[in-house]
Amino acid sequence: MSTIYTTNSWSGYGKHETYWNEYRREGDIVVKYKCRRGKFFDGKENNWEESEEQVDSWSIGDPDMPDWLHQYL
């Protein structure tokens, strides 16, 4: 698995919340992940938490894959 493209980040709903998309090649498949980084208070101190969720995926040569993504393969 390797990251082939990362979008610019954008602010979320919270004051210390950031989102971005990552496109990763996993064998013959390109997977789009929505990544999140946010700060929360656990009662004692502030902690950073990161998470990601799979949004979409395409096989290499799939006609539904965005055209601009082909240049990064």
C-alpha positions as CSV (number, residue, x, y, z in Angstrom):
1,M,0.0,0.0,0.0
2,S,1.3,3.4,-0.9
3,T,-0.2,6.9,-0.9
4,I,-0.2,8.3,-4.5
5,Y,-2.0,11.6,-3.9
6,T,-3.1,13.7,-0.9
7,T,-5.5,16.6,-1.2
8,N,-5.2,19.9,0.7
9,S,-6.8,19.8,4.1
10,W,-10.0,21.7,5.1
11,S,-11.5,22.6,8.5
12,G,-14.2,20.6,10.0
13,Y,-17.1,21.6,12.3
14,G,-14.9,21.8,15.4
15,K,-12.3,24.4,16.2
16,H,-9.4,21.8,16.1
17,E,-10.7,19.5,13.4
18,T,-9.1,18.9,10.0
19,Y,-10.0,16.7,7.1
20,W,-8.2,15.6,3.9
21,N,-8.5,12.8,1.3
22,E,-5.8,10.3,0.5
23,Y,-5.7,8.1,-2.6
24,R,-3.7,4.9,-2.0
25,R,-2.7,2.1,-4.4
26,E,-3.3,-1.3,-2.9
27,G,-2.1,-3.8,-5.5
28,D,-4.4,-3.4,-8.6
29,I,-6.9,-1.2,-6.7
30,V,-6.9,2.5,-6.0
31,V,-8.7,3.4,-2.8
32,K,-9.9,6.8,-1.7
33,Y,-9.9,7.5,2.1
34,K,-11.4,10.4,4.0
35,C,-9.0,11.2,6.8
36,R,-9.6,13.2,10.0
37,R,-7.5,14.7,12.7
38,G,-9.1,16.3,15.8
39,K,-8.3,17.4,19.3
40,F,-10.5,16.4,22.2
41,F,-10.3,16.9,26.0
42,D,-10.5,13.7,28.1
43,G,-11.0,15.4,31.4
44,K,-7.3,15.7,32.2
45,E,-5.5,16.8,29.0
46,N,-6.0,17.5,25.3
47,N,-5.4,14.5,23.0
48,W,-5.2,14.3,19.2
49,E,-7.1,11.6,17.5
50,E,-6.8,10.4,13.9
51,S,-9.2,8.3,11.9
52,E,-9.9,7.3,8.3
53,E,-12.7,5.8,6.4
54,Q,-12.8,4.2,3.0
55,V,-15.0,6.3,0.6
56,D,-14.5,4.8,-2.8
57,S,-12.3,2.4,-4.8
58,W,-11.5,1.6,-8.4
59,S,-9.5,-1.1,-10.1
60,I,-6.7,-0.1,-12.4
61,G,-8.3,0.5,-15.8
62,D,-11.8,1.1,-14.4
63,P,-13.6,3.7,-16.7
64,D,-15.3,5.2,-13.6
65,M,-11.9,6.2,-12.1
66,P,-11.4,10.0,-12.2
67,D,-9.3,10.9,-15.3
68,W,-6.9,13.1,-13.3
69,L,-6.0,10.2,-11.1
70,H,-4.4,8.2,-14.0
71,Q,-1.3,10.5,-14.0
72,Y,-0.4,9.4,-10.5
73,L,-0.4,5.6,-11.2
